[in-house]
Amino acid sequence: MAQGATTPRQHYFVPQPMYWPVLGSMALFLMMLGGVFVMNASSGGWVGVAAGFVLLVYMMFRWFGQVIGESEGGRYHGWEDVSFRWGMSWFIFSEVMFFAAFFGALFYIRVLSVPDLGSLEHNEILWPDFKGTWPSAGPGFEEPFTPMAAWGLPAINTLLLLTSGVTVTIAHWALKENNRGMLKLFLFLTIALGVTFLCVQAYEYGHAYHELNLKLTTGAYGSTFFMLTGFHGFHVTVGAIMLSVIFARCLRGHFKPDHHFAFEGVAWYWHFVDVVWLGLFIFVYWL
C-alpha cells in the first residue's frame, strides 16, 4: 500500500484474554455441587456453596472493575455500543425463554394434566377424593394446605415493583437531562424498592411455610409456585445488585447524557423483571 494513500481505520476494541469467565464457571460449579450435597444431607455442602459464592462475588467485582475502567478510559465507541445493545437484548431474550418454559409447565399442569387426572374412569379406585381443579397438589397428596392469596403481600409487591419501574425511568430521564441530583435520588429509590420487594417476599415465604403449610414439596402447586416466584426473586436480586453498581458509578460521576448504555442495559433488565412479575401475579396468584 502506498504511504499516505488511506487513513488507518479505527478498529473494534478487543480486550486481552482474561480468566474471569473461568473463575465464574468454577464458582457456579462449586455452588451447584454444594447445593447437591446440602439436598442429600452430605457434609461440606454449605462450605461449597459459601466458597462458590465468595469466588463469584470476587469475579464480579474484578470483572466489573475492568470493564468500567475500559469504558471510562474511552475504549468504547459506536461499534462497541451496538454490540453491547445486541448482547443485552439476546441475554434478556434468553431469560424470557426461561420464564416461557416455566409458565408453559404451569399451563400444562393447570389446563391439561390435573383436569385429565381428575376425569379418569378409574379415578374412584385410585384417588377417590381427588378433584381435578386448581389449585391442587395433585393426586395422592393428602396433606392439607392453603393457596397463597393474591390481594395481600403479592399485591403489595406488585405495587412496589411497578413503582420501581417508574423511578428508574425518571432516573434515566434525569441522566439524559444531566440532572445528577435527581438521577441519584430516583436511582436510590429504585434500589430501595427492589430490596423492600425481596424482604416482603422472604416474609411471604415464611408465612407460606409456617401458616399455610405451603412448601416446595406441596405437589404440583407448591413446586410451580416456589419455582416461578423464587426464580423471579433471584432475578430481582441480580437486578438490585446491578442497580447498586450503577448507583456507585453515578456517585463517582460516571455516565454522560449521550454515553450511558450500562445504565440503559440495567434499566432494560429491570423493566423485564417488572413485566414478568405482572405475569406471575395474574397467573400464579390471581387466576
Secondary structure, 3 states (H helix, E strand, C coil): CCCCCCCCCCCCCCCCCCCHHHHHHHHHHHHHHHHHHHHCCCCCHHHHHHHHHHHHHHHHHHHHHHHHHHHHCCCCCHHHHHHHHHHHHHHHHHHHHHHHHHHHHHHHHHHHHHHHHHCCCCHHHHCCCCCCCCCCCCCCCCCCCCCCCCCCHHHHHHHHHHHHHHHHHHHHHHHHCCCHHHHHHHHHHHHHHHHHHHHHHHHHHHHHHHCCCCCCCCHHHHHHHHHHHHHHHHHHHHHHHHHHHHHHHHHCCCCECCECHHHHHHHHHHHHHHHHHHHHHHHHHHC
